[in-house]
Amino acid sequence: MSFTSSPRLRALILALAATGSLAIGTTSAHAEAQLLIEAATGKVLHAENATYPWYPASVTKLMTAYTTLREVKEGRITLNTLLTVSRNAAAQQPTKMGFKIGTTVTVDNALKMLMVKSANDVAVTIAEGVGGSLEGFADKMNANARRLGMTQSNFVNPNGLPAENHVSSARDLGILARALILEFPQYGSYWHISSIRYGNRVMRNYNSLIDRYPGADGMKTGFICASGYNVVASATRNGRRLIAVVLGAWSGAVRAQKAAQLLERGFNSGNLTWLTPALGTVDALAPIDAQPPNLRDEMCGGHRRKPPSEENEEEGPDEAAAAANAGGESGGNGQAFMLSSLKPSGGKFVLGPPVETNPPTTVFTGPADHPDTVAQTASGGGKKKKKVAAKTEQTGGAEKTAAKPTGDKPAAKKTAKKPAQGAKPAKPKVSSANQ
C-alpha cells in the first residue's frame, strides 16, 4: 500500500506543501519531523515539521525518567526506593525485562533498565510505585509537561504504547531533552549507558549512536507502527552540546543516520551560521493544531522484508539513500558530510560498528544492600572459578539462589603420612570449595 493511499497522510502532505513547510522530492517516501537545537541556549538550528503533533512511542520514557527524577529531587522518593512489579506491569508487551509478579527493583536500577532496554514492564512498575497508579503518574507527567511549556504533549501512559490521545511533537521533545540535561546534570549517565548486564544477559542500548558517533551522550529511541522510528539524540563536541530529534524514520538504521547527519551539520556549521535564517528558540516555535499522522500502513504493511520492531535495522532502498546523502533534503547545505565514524559504502554513509568504551553496567533486582545483589554487582555477573558460587538463576525474571559446584574435578587422593611418634596429628585444611 502506498503512503498516499492513506487519506490522513495525503491531506497532511498537501497541506504542508501548500504552506511551503514541507519539501517534496523524489526521495521522500513519507512525512517526517526533524529538529536540531543547542542544549545550552535552546537555539533552533534546523526545523522540519517540528511543531506537527506526533506519536512519541518509547521516547515517552524521557518524560517518565524526568517525572521520576523530579520526585527524587523533591524528596518524595530516593534512588534506593523499592518498587514492586504488579500483575499489570508483568503483563506489558512487547519489550520487557520479564520479571515475575512481586519482584522488587530500586528506582536506580529501574531507570537504567528503562533507558537501555526500554522495558515496558519496568515503566509501569515505576509509574505505579511513584504515582500510585498509571493515572496518577500520567497526571504528574502532564503537570510537568505544562510547567515546561510542552503545549503539544499529552501523556496517557509511561511507556508510549499506542493510545489515541498520547501525543507530543519534535518541538516538545526538544524542550524535554533540554530540561533533563539542564535540571539533572548529575544523572546524565542514565541516558548514555551503552549496555546493561542482568545476570548472564547483556542488553545493548537501542540508541545506536552511542559508541558509534563521536561525542554521542544520549538520549532515547522509540517505535510503534503509528509513529515510525523516533529518536531524541544528543552529542557534545568541544564543549558544545546539540540535541537532534527525528520522528517517523523508516527504520532504526535510517533513524540513526538522519540524527547523525543533523548533529554533524550543526557541529560543522562553524562561523557560517549567519548564512542561515534565524529560527529563534525551541520554545518559541509556533505549534500546529492538527491530528498526528498515522504511519501504520507505511511502517507495518506487508511490503516490509522483516517485521518492524526496535531491533529492526532494515533500510528501505530510497529512505536509506536519502538519509545518507549529504546533499539530501534534510540537511543538504553543500557541506561535505565529514564524519570519522561513518563509512562510505556504495556511495552512501552508514554508521560503523559499535566501539565498546565502557563495560556493561550491572543491574539487579531487590534492595541495593541485599547480600545477593551486592555479590552480583561485585562480580559483574560473571562466573566464579574454582569455587562453589551462589549462582543466581533467572527463570522468567524470577530469582532463586542455589549453591552449585563449578564442575572442578575432585583432587586425587594422596596417601597420608603417619605423624612422627609423639607428634600431634595436624588438623585437616578446609577446602575453599566447602566454605
C-alpha positions as CSV (number, residue, x, y, z in Angstrom):
1,M,0.0,0.0,0.0
2,S,1.5,3.4,-1.0
3,F,1.9,6.2,1.5
4,T,-0.5,8.5,-0.3
5,S,-3.3,5.9,-0.1
6,S,-3.8,7.0,3.5
7,P,-6.3,9.9,3.4
8,R,-5.0,11.4,6.6
9,L,-1.4,11.3,5.4
10,R,-2.3,12.6,1.9
11,A,-4.1,15.5,3.5
12,L,-1.1,16.2,5.7
13,I,1.3,16.3,2.7
14,L,-0.9,18.5,0.6
15,A,-1.5,20.9,3.5
16,L,2.2,21.2,4.3
17,A,3.2,21.5,0.7
18,A,0.7,24.3,0.2
19,T,2.2,26.3,3.1
20,G,5.7,25.6,2.0
21,S,6.6,23.9,5.2
22,L,7.3,20.5,3.6
23,A,9.7,20.0,0.7
24,I,8.6,17.2,-1.5
25,G,11.2,15.4,-3.5
26,T,11.7,12.1,-5.3
27,T,13.5,10.6,-2.3
28,S,10.8,11.4,0.2
29,A,8.6,8.4,1.0
30,H,6.6,9.8,3.9
31,A,6.2,12.7,6.3
32,E,8.9,13.1,8.8
33,A,9.7,15.6,11.6
34,Q,13.2,16.8,12.4
35,L,14.7,19.3,14.8
36,L,18.2,20.4,15.8
37,I,18.8,22.7,18.7
38,E,21.6,23.9,21.0
39,A,21.2,22.4,24.5
40,A,22.5,25.4,26.4
41,T,20.5,28.1,24.7
42,G,17.6,26.3,23.0
43,K,18.6,28.0,19.7
44,V,17.0,26.2,16.7
45,L,19.5,25.3,14.0
46,H,17.1,23.3,11.9
47,A,13.4,22.6,11.9
48,E,11.2,20.5,9.6
49,N,7.6,19.7,10.6
50,A,8.9,20.3,14.2
51,T,5.7,21.6,15.5
52,Y,3.4,19.0,13.9
53,P,1.9,16.6,16.6
54,W,3.4,13.1,16.6
55,Y,3.1,9.8,18.4
56,P,6.2,9.7,20.6
57,A,6.3,5.9,21.2
58,S,9.0,5.0,23.7
59,V,10.6,8.4,23.6
60,T,7.8,8.9,26.2
61,K,10.2,7.3,28.7
62,L,12.2,10.5,28.8
63,M,9.2,12.1,30.5
64,T,8.9,9.0,32.7
65,A,12.5,9.5,33.7
66,Y,12.1,13.3,34.2
67,T,9.0,12.8,36.3
68,T,10.7,10.2,38.5
69,L,13.8,12.4,39.0
70,R,11.6,15.3,39.9
71,E,10.1,13.1,42.7
72,V,13.7,12.3,43.8
73,K,14.7,16.0,43.8
74,E,11.6,17.0,45.8
75,G,12.4,14.3,48.4
76,R,9.3,12.1,47.9
77,I,11.4,9.1,46.9
78,T,15.1,8.1,46.7
79,L,17.1,6.2,44.1
80,N,17.1,3.3,46.6
81,T,13.3,3.3,47.0
82,L,12.0,-0.2,46.2
83,L,9.3,-0.6,43.5
84,T,7.2,-3.8,43.2
85,V,6.2,-5.5,39.9
86,S,2.4,-5.8,39.7
87,R,0.3,-8.1,37.7
88,N,-0.4,-5.2,35.3
89,A,3.3,-4.4,34.9
90,A,4.2,-8.1,34.3
91,A,1.6,-8.3,31.5
92,Q,3.1,-5.5,29.5
93,Q,4.3,-6.2,25.9
94,P,6.4,-6.4,23.8
95,T,9.8,-5.2,25.1
96,K,10.2,-6.1,28.7
97,M,12.6,-7.5,31.3
98,G,10.2,-10.3,32.1
99,F,10.1,-10.0,35.9
100,K,7.6,-12.1,37.8
101,I,4.8,-10.5,39.9
102,G,6.2,-9.4,43.3
103,T,9.8,-8.8,42.1
104,T,11.3,-5.7,43.6
105,V,13.7,-3.3,42.0
106,T,15.2,0.0,43.1
107,V,14.4,3.3,41.3
108,D,18.1,3.5,40.3
109,N,18.1,0.1,38.6
110,A,14.6,0.6,37.1
111,L,15.8,3.8,35.4
112,K,18.8,2.0,33.9
113,M,16.6,-0.8,32.6
114,L,14.1,1.8,31.3
115,M,16.6,3.8,29.3
116,V,18.6,1.0,27.8
117,K,16.2,-1.9,27.4
118,S,13.2,0.4,27.0
119,A,11.4,-2.1,29.2
120,N,7.6,-1.5,29.2
121,D,7.1,-3.6,32.4
122,V,9.6,-1.5,34.2
123,A,7.9,1.7,33.0
124,V,4.6,0.6,34.5
125,T,6.4,-0.5,37.7
126,I,7.9,3.0,38.0
127,A,4.6,4.6,37.3
128,E,2.6,2.6,39.9
129,G,5.3,2.9,42.5
130,V,5.9,6.7,42.1
131,G,2.4,7.8,41.1
132,G,0.3,5.3,43.0
133,S,-1.4,4.3,39.7
134,L,-0.9,4.7,36.0
135,E,-3.5,7.6,36.0
136,G,-1.8,9.2,39.0
137,F,1.6,9.1,37.2
138,A,0.2,10.4,33.9
139,D,-1.2,13.4,35.9
140,K,2.3,14.1,37.1
141,M,3.7,13.7,33.6
142,N,1.2,16.1,32.2
143,A,1.8,18.6,35.0
144,N,5.5,18.6,34.3
145,A,4.8,19.0,30.6
146,R,2.7,22.1,31.2
147,R,5.3,23.5,33.6
148,L,8.0,23.1,30.9
149,G,5.9,24.7,28.2
150,M,5.3,21.4,26.2
151,T,2.0,22.7,24.9
152,Q,1.5,19.9,22.3
153,S,2.0,17.0,24.6
154,N,-0.4,14.8,26.4
155,F,0.7,11.6,28.1
156,V,-1.7,8.7,28.9
157,N,0.9,6.0,29.9
158,P,4.6,5.9,31.0
159,N,5.9,3.7,28.1
160,G,4.4,5.1,24.9
161,L,2.4,2.1,23.8
162,P,-0.3,3.1,21.4
163,A,-3.0,5.4,22.7
164,E,-5.1,7.8,20.7
165,N,-4.5,10.8,22.9
166,H,-0.9,10.1,23.7
167,V,0.9,12.7,21.6
168,S,3.9,15.1,21.5
169,S,6.0,16.8,18.9
170,A,9.6,17.3,17.9
171,R,9.4,20.8,19.5
172,D,8.1,19.5,22.8
173,L,10.6,16.6,22.9
174,G,13.4,19.1,22.3
175,I,12.1,21.1,25.3
176,L,12.0,18.0,27.4
177,A,15.5,16.9,26.4
178,R,16.9,20.3,27.4
179,A,15.1,20.1,30.8
180,L,16.7,16.7,31.5
181,I,20.2,18.0,30.6
182,L,20.0,21.3,32.4
183,E,18.0,20.3,35.5
184,F,19.6,16.9,36.2
185,P,23.3,17.1,35.1
186,Q,24.2,14.7,37.9
187,Y,22.0,12.0,36.4
188,G,23.3,12.3,32.8
189,S,24.7,8.8,32.9
190,Y,21.2,7.4,32.7
191,W,20.7,8.4,29.1
192,H,24.1,7.3,27.7
193,I,24.6,3.8,29.1
194,S,25.7,1.7,26.1
195,S,24.6,-1.6,27.6
196,I,23.4,-3.3,30.8
197,R,24.1,-6.7,32.3
198,Y,21.4,-8.5,34.2
199,G,22.8,-11.9,35.4
200,N,24.1,-13.5,32.3
201,R,22.1,-11.3,29.9
202,V,23.7,-8.3,28.2
203,M,21.3,-5.9,26.6
204,R,22.6,-3.1,24.3
205,N,21.0,0.4,24.1
206,Y,18.7,0.8,21.1
207,N,20.2,4.2,20.5
208,S,22.9,3.0,18.1
209,L,24.6,6.4,18.0
210,I,26.1,5.6,21.4
211,D,29.6,4.3,20.9
212,R,29.3,4.9,17.2
213,Y,29.1,8.6,16.8
214,P,31.8,10.8,18.3
215,G,30.6,12.6,21.4
216,A,27.1,10.9,21.5
217,D,25.8,11.1,25.1
218,G,22.1,10.4,24.9
219,M,19.1,10.0,24.9
220,K,16.2,7.7,23.8
221,T,14.6,5.9,20.9
222,G,11.1,4.8,20.2
223,F,8.9,2.9,17.7
224,I,5.3,2.0,17.2
225,C,3.7,1.4,13.8
226,A,1.8,4.7,14.0
227,S,4.8,6.8,14.7
228,G,7.6,5.2,12.7
229,Y,11.1,5.2,14.1
230,N,11.8,8.1,16.5
231,V,14.9,9.2,18.4
232,V,16.0,12.1,20.6
233,A,19.8,12.1,20.4
234,S,22.4,14.4,22.0
235,A,26.1,14.8,21.4
236,T,28.8,17.1,22.8
237,R,31.9,18.3,20.9
238,N,34.3,21.0,22.1
239,G,32.1,21.8,25.0
240,R,29.0,22.4,22.8
241,R,26.1,20.1,23.2
242,L,23.4,19.6,20.5
243,I,20.1,17.8,20.6
244,A,18.6,16.2,17.4
245,V,15.1,14.9,17.1
246,V,14.0,12.6,14.3
247,L,10.4,11.3,14.2
248,G,9.0,9.0,11.6
249,A,12.1,7.4,10.1
250,W,11.8,4.2,8.0
251,S,14.0,2.0,10.3
252,G,16.4,2.1,13.2
253,A,19.3,2.4,10.9
254,V,17.8,5.3,8.9
255,R,16.8,7.0,12.2
256,A,20.4,6.9,13.4
257,Q,21.8,8.1,10.1
258,K,19.5,11.1,10.0
259,A,20.2,12.0,13.6
260,A,23.9,11.8,12.9
261,Q,23.6,13.9,9.8
262,L,21.7,16.6,11.8
263,L,24.3,16.6,14.5
264,E,27.2,16.7,12.1
265,R,25.6,19.6,10.2
266,G,25.3,21.5,13.5
267,F,28.9,20.8,14.6
268,N,30.3,21.7,11.2
269,S,28.4,24.9,10.6
270,G,31.2,26.8,12.3
271,N,31.1,30.5,11.5
272,L,28.6,30.1,8.7
273,T,25.5,30.2,11.0
274,W,24.9,33.8,9.9
275,L,24.0,32.5,6.5
276,T,21.0,30.5,7.8
277,P,17.8,32.3,8.7
278,A,17.2,32.9,12.4
279,L,14.7,30.4,13.7
280,G,14.6,31.6,17.3
281,T,14.5,29.2,20.3
282,V,12.7,25.9,20.5
283,D,10.0,27.2,22.9
284,A,9.1,30.0,20.5
285,L,8.3,27.6,17.7
286,A,4.6,28.0,16.8
287,P,2.6,24.8,17.4
288,I,0.4,23.4,14.6
289,D,-3.2,22.4,15.6
290,A,-3.7,19.1,13.8
291,Q,-4.0,15.4,14.3
292,P,-0.8,13.4,14.4
293,P,-0.1,11.4,11.2
294,N,-0.7,7.6,11.5
295,L,2.1,5.7,9.7
296,R,0.8,2.3,10.4
297,D,0.2,1.2,6.8
298,E,3.5,2.6,5.7
299,M,5.5,1.1,8.6
300,C,3.8,-2.2,9.3
301,G,2.3,-3.1,6.0
302,G,3.1,-6.4,4.2
303,H,5.6,-4.8,1.9
304,R,8.4,-4.9,4.5
305,R,11.0,-7.6,4.4
306,K,11.1,-8.0,8.1
307,P,8.5,-7.3,10.8
308,P,9.2,-3.8,12.2
309,S,10.5,-3.5,15.7
310,E,13.1,-1.7,17.7
311,E,15.6,-4.4,16.7
312,N,14.9,-3.9,13.0
313,E,17.8,-2.2,11.3
314,E,16.3,-2.7,7.8
315,E,16.9,0.1,5.4
316,G,14.4,1.0,2.7
317,P,16.1,1.5,-0.7
318,D,15.1,5.1,-1.1
319,E,14.9,6.2,2.5
320,A,18.4,4.9,3.3
321,A,19.9,6.7,0.3
322,A,18.1,9.9,1.2
323,A,19.2,9.7,4.9
324,A,22.9,9.2,4.0
325,N,23.1,11.6,1.1
326,A,25.0,14.7,2.2
327,G,23.1,16.8,-0.2
328,G,19.7,15.4,0.6
329,E,16.6,17.4,1.5
330,S,17.0,17.0,5.3
331,G,20.2,19.0,5.8
332,G,21.8,19.3,2.3
333,N,23.7,22.5,2.9
334,G,26.5,22.0,0.4
335,Q,29.0,21.0,3.1
336,A,30.9,17.8,2.9
337,F,29.5,15.2,5.3
338,M,32.8,14.6,7.2
339,L,32.4,12.0,9.9
340,S,35.1,9.8,11.1
341,S,32.7,7.1,12.4
342,L,30.7,6.9,9.2
343,K,32.0,4.6,6.5
344,P,31.2,5.2,2.8
345,S,29.6,2.1,1.2
346,G,28.2,2.0,-2.3
347,G,28.1,5.8,-2.5
348,K,26.4,6.4,0.9
349,F,27.3,6.7,4.5
350,V,26.4,4.2,7.2
351,L,27.3,4.1,10.9
352,G,30.2,1.8,11.7
353,P,30.2,-1.0,14.2
354,P,30.0,0.0,17.9
355,V,33.2,0.5,19.8
356,E,32.9,-0.5,23.4
357,T,34.1,2.3,25.5
358,N,32.7,1.0,28.8
359,P,31.8,-2.4,30.1
360,P,28.1,-3.2,30.6
361,T,26.5,-1.5,33.6
362,T,25.3,-4.2,36.1
363,V,21.7,-4.0,37.2
364,F,19.8,-6.3,39.6
365,T,16.5,-6.8,41.4
366,G,16.0,-6.5,45.1
367,P,17.3,-3.8,47.5
368,A,20.6,-2.1,46.9
369,D,22.1,-3.6,50.1
370,H,20.8,-7.2,49.7
371,P,23.6,-9.7,50.1
372,D,22.8,-11.5,46.8
373,T,22.6,-8.3,44.8
374,V,25.8,-6.9,46.3
375,A,27.6,-10.1,45.4
376,Q,26.1,-10.0,41.9
377,T,27.2,-6.4,41.4
378,A,30.7,-7.1,42.7
379,S,31.2,-10.0,40.4
380,G,29.8,-8.1,37.4
381,G,27.5,-11.0,36.6
382,G,30.5,-13.2,35.7
383,K,31.1,-16.8,36.9
384,K,33.4,-17.6,39.8
385,K,36.0,-20.1,39.1
386,K,37.2,-23.0,41.3
387,K,34.7,-22.2,44.0
388,V,31.2,-23.0,44.9
389,A,29.3,-19.9,44.0
390,A,25.9,-18.7,44.9
391,K,24.6,-18.8,41.4
392,T,21.6,-16.6,40.5
393,E,19.2,-18.5,38.3
394,Q,16.7,-16.5,36.3
395,T,13.5,-18.2,35.2
396,G,11.1,-15.8,33.6
397,G,12.7,-13.0,35.5
398,A,12.4,-14.5,39.0
399,E,15.5,-15.1,41.0
400,K,16.5,-18.2,43.0
401,T,19.8,-18.7,44.8
402,A,21.3,-22.1,44.7
403,A,24.8,-23.2,45.7
404,K,26.4,-25.3,43.0
405,P,29.9,-26.5,42.4
406,T,31.7,-25.1,39.4
407,G,32.5,-28.5,38.0
408,D,36.1,-28.7,39.1
409,K,37.4,-32.3,39.2
410,P,37.9,-33.7,42.7
411,A,41.5,-33.7,43.8
412,A,43.3,-37.0,43.6
413,K,43.6,-38.9,46.8
414,K,47.0,-38.9,48.4
415,T,48.4,-41.4,51.0
416,A,48.7,-39.5,54.2
417,K,52.0,-39.8,56.0
418,K,51.8,-41.1,59.5
419,P,52.8,-38.5,62.1
420,A,56.0,-38.9,63.9
421,Q,55.8,-40.8,67.1
422,G,54.7,-38.5,69.9
423,A,53.7,-35.7,67.5
424,K,50.1,-34.4,67.4
425,P,48.2,-35.0,64.1
426,A,47.8,-31.8,62.1
427,K,44.3,-30.5,61.7
428,P,42.9,-31.1,58.2
429,K,42.7,-28.0,56.0
430,V,39.2,-27.0,54.9
431,S,38.8,-26.6,51.1
432,S,37.6,-23.2,50.0
433,A,35.0,-25.0,47.9
434,N,33.3,-26.2,51.0
435,Q,33.3,-22.9,52.9
